[in-house]
Amino acid sequence: MIIFPAVDIQDGKAVRLRQGRAHDSTVFSPDPVAAARHWQDQGARWLHVVDLDGAFDGLPRSRHIVQRICEALSIPVQLGGGIRDQNIAQAYLDAGVERLIIGTLALEQPQAFAALCARFPGRIGVSLDAEGGRLKTKGWVADAGMTVDDVLPRLLGDGAAFIIYTDIERDGMQSGVNLTALEHLARASSVPVIAAGGVATLADVQALYPLSRTAHLQGAISGRALYEGTLNLAEANRWLAAQQD
């Protein structure tokens, strides 16, 4: 099981939002590259990066920062936010990103998403972001009119390589994970699932861990909790390593 530290980029800074609200952000570092290096130094095996400006505007606003992050790290980077066509996807992969996370395009343009998966096999994942069980798009501001169960078979058939599930109501709130929803998805999915939203303490990691052994849970993304210290990355990695002994 992998802990993915999150570096969310807004206006050139590393921030965290509460419940995905663009106006409710906390700046944790004026330098996203420095934040990325910090998590690598703390033992991160992967880094999760989101271009928040791209997610809201539908354009790759922070591509130059993302490239600098990739150049500065030796660990792989996964990226989401504003990836709405194959040209943008190619540019980010050329910049050093290992795999891409698609949200709006996957839900609103199925044929375009399937074409993206076919062009970049094994490198395209989907972000399923739910509030009250309903999926959201366009940076979590638009109701997709669907649930996870509605879209999962099609996404898997289209070639999605992994799934990220975010409980929007818990994101940035440090309120614990939605274990019921995650267990349902991790058992229904045939590809790796990553949990996001509410991963706040070591206890949350410990609660999720069994799903990495009995279902398709690959890991958990955490942001605010790591920055504010309620979850310690080194401690979590030590606990996870001990389970393999």
Secondary structure, DSSP 8 states (H G I E B T S, - for coil): -EEEEEEEEETTEEEEESTT-TTSEEEEES-HHHHHHHHHHTT-S-EEEEEHHHHHHSS-TTHHHHHHHHHH-SS-EEEESS--SHHHHHHHHHTT-SEEEESHHHHH-HHHHHHHHHHSTTSEEEEEEEETTEEEETTTTEE-S--HHHHHHHHHHHT---EEEEEGGGTTTT----HHHHHHHHHH-SS-EEEES---SHHHHHHHHHHHHHS-EEEEEESHHHHHTSS-HHHHHHHHHHHT-
